[in-house]
């Protein structure tokens, strides 16, 4: 019986090629890290575009910070990340970074510096995804 079942599966007819759907999503990684010199240990506020396309905000946030969000490949959209800190004395630096499926696509840095007046520092990264 087994031989009979296997023989019935053997055919010379060509089968249509298997269609594998294109990936409809990608992973967008938002990351904020301190700079090497006078790096910030926290951000007062982090603002970013969420998976639903709406803006979200967090704060205060310890650095380094990152989050992965699954985004749709079917829409043209601008993604942004902004990290803000108000500091005095040694002014803290930080870098805002965006990655698509692990590949860097945008980065903005505010350098740290010694001494200085109270100042608000903002690191920004912006990326436009086009399908």
C-alpha positions, 0 to 999 in steps of 0.5 A: 500500500505504501508503494502505491501511495508514493507512486500516485504522488509521482507526476511529470506535470509542471506545477506553477511557481510558488508565490511568496508574498513580499514582506509588508512590514519593517522594523524601525528602531529608535535609539538615543545614546550619550556622546562619548565626551560629556555624554548625557545620562538621561533625556528630559523628553523623547518624542517619536512617531509611533506604529500608528503614525501618531507622535508619542512622548516619554520623559525623563528617560535614562540613556541609552534608550531604544525601542523597536516598532513594526511599521507598514511598508505600504505607506509613504511616511516621515518618521522622526525622533527627538531627544531633549535635555536642559542642562547647565555646567557641563552640557551633556551631548547625545545622539538620536538614531533611526534604523530600518531593519538594522541599517542606519538611515538617519542620525543627529547629534548634539555634542557635549561641552564643558562649562556653560550656561543653562541650555536646552539641547535637542538631538533630531533624526528624521527619515522618510520611507517611500514604498 
